[in-house]
Amino acid sequence: MSHARSECGTRSGAPSYRLTFDGAAVTALPGQSVGAALMAAGIVSWRTTRREGRPRGLFCGIGVCFDCLITVDGRPGQRACLVPARDGMRLSAEGGDGEGDGEGGGDGDVD
């Protein structure tokens, strides 16, 4: 099985979704989470820690930690790894005051 992405960004002719992240266009495939779509687009960080502003994105990928918090359609504190991508979603980065800081992640998010 190949893990290489095709030039068109779709597999088996499935239509793709168009999302925006802080104004930039991002493509997602049906079945992808918001976090997976961002990672596939090369966006690996969309939140920072409170104290030192360290970048955070996907860590566990299964909804256990809180590293991937993102604002989805105006609703802050959403876990990007659990939110299914939908056409037209508006995504924006969380600042260092996001909910869940210190709750999880590889280094305990204590900086």
C-alpha atoms as one frame of an Amber mdcrd trajectory, in Angstrom:
protein
   0.000   0.000   0.000   1.398   3.378  -0.944   1.275   6.304   1.440   2.253
   8.882  -1.153  -0.260  11.636  -1.791  -1.480  12.168  -5.311  -1.111  15.532
  -7.003  -4.852  16.159  -6.928  -5.119  15.380  -3.200  -7.953  12.882  -3.591
  -8.064   9.127  -3.566 -10.301   7.011  -5.714 -11.873  10.108  -7.209 -13.538
  11.088  -3.916 -14.468  14.779  -3.852 -12.382  16.876  -1.495 -13.542  19.462
   1.019 -12.280  23.021   1.147 -11.514  24.402   4.590  -9.762  27.576   5.658
  -7.149  27.846   8.403  -6.444  31.427   9.456  -7.493  32.482   5.951  -5.398
  29.898   4.060  -7.098  27.241   1.946  -6.753  23.643   3.169  -8.047  20.546
   1.391  -9.518  17.609   3.292 -10.741  14.221   2.177 -13.979  12.637   3.340
 -13.291  10.731   6.545 -10.317  12.862   7.578 -10.229  14.682  10.877  -9.428
  18.381  10.957  -6.055  17.490  12.493  -5.238  15.007   9.734  -6.174  17.551
   7.051  -3.935  20.195   8.629  -1.028  17.773   8.924  -1.469  16.668   5.292
  -1.323  20.340   4.295   1.971  20.728   6.157   0.466  22.695   9.061   1.881
  21.016  12.156   1.186  23.624  14.839  -1.975  25.620  15.539  -1.818  26.360
  19.253   0.759  27.660  21.710   1.319  27.016  25.400   0.364  29.667  27.933
   3.654  30.523  29.552   6.326  30.153  26.904   4.334  30.150  23.687   5.613
  26.750  22.564   3.920  25.395  19.439   1.455  22.512  19.707  -0.484  20.408
  17.203  -1.265  16.696  17.040   0.339  14.604  19.765  -1.744  11.559  20.686
  -4.125  11.770  17.717  -6.914   9.955  19.611  -8.468  12.615  21.850  -6.646
  11.807  25.092  -4.411  14.880  25.338  -5.288  18.499  24.634  -2.378  19.525
  22.413  -4.466  19.827  19.251  -7.050  22.353  20.463  -8.318  24.569  17.669
 -11.176  26.962  17.006 -13.677  25.441  14.565 -16.369  27.681  13.067 -16.003
  30.094  15.977 -16.082  27.409  18.691 -12.781  27.387  20.622 -11.295  24.412
  22.443 -12.142  21.729  19.862  -9.804  18.737  19.596  -8.666  18.712  15.960
  -8.007  14.973  16.053 -11.669  14.242  16.865 -13.511  16.765  14.687 -14.441
  15.332  11.278 -13.594  17.668   8.400 -16.565  19.146   6.540 -16.716  21.350
   3.483 -16.534  25.051   4.276 -15.146  24.794   7.814 -13.382  27.860   9.192
 -10.437  26.951  11.416  -8.264  29.265  13.448  -5.315  28.873  15.769  -5.749
  28.886  19.542  -3.703  31.341  21.575  -1.750  30.501  24.704  -4.858  30.905
  26.836  -6.648  27.905  25.287  -8.511  25.458  27.488  -6.646  22.339  28.424
  -3.163  23.812  28.782  -1.291  21.603  31.180  -3.681  18.697  30.695  -1.609
  16.538  28.430   0.934  16.231  25.716   4.384  14.823  25.535   5.962  17.153
  28.025   2.954  17.754  30.216   2.639  21.203  28.634   4.276  22.738  31.699
   6.713  25.356  30.587
